[in-house]
């Protein structure tokens, strides 16, 4: 959780249902839920009427850099 900004950490650690903080931008809305992404740390949340979910985003394969062993021996 080190890569999360203070606002998102507080939201994650909160025991009460709260409103999105000012750095969360709506990514998708439906009548039953809204998906938000933080401008500061890219953390994503789903807000429903009764709960908040932290979304685990999988990095696309095209963005994964392969670490090759060095030729030094």
MODA-V154844 format. One record per helix or strand of 2 or more residues. SS is the DSSP state (h for helix, s for strand). FROM is the first residue (numbers start at 0). LEN is the number of residues. Records with the same first field share a line. If there is no record, write none. Layout:
SS=FROM-LEN / FROM-LEN
This chain:
h=5-8 / 60-3
s=23-6 / 32-6 / 43-5 / 51-4
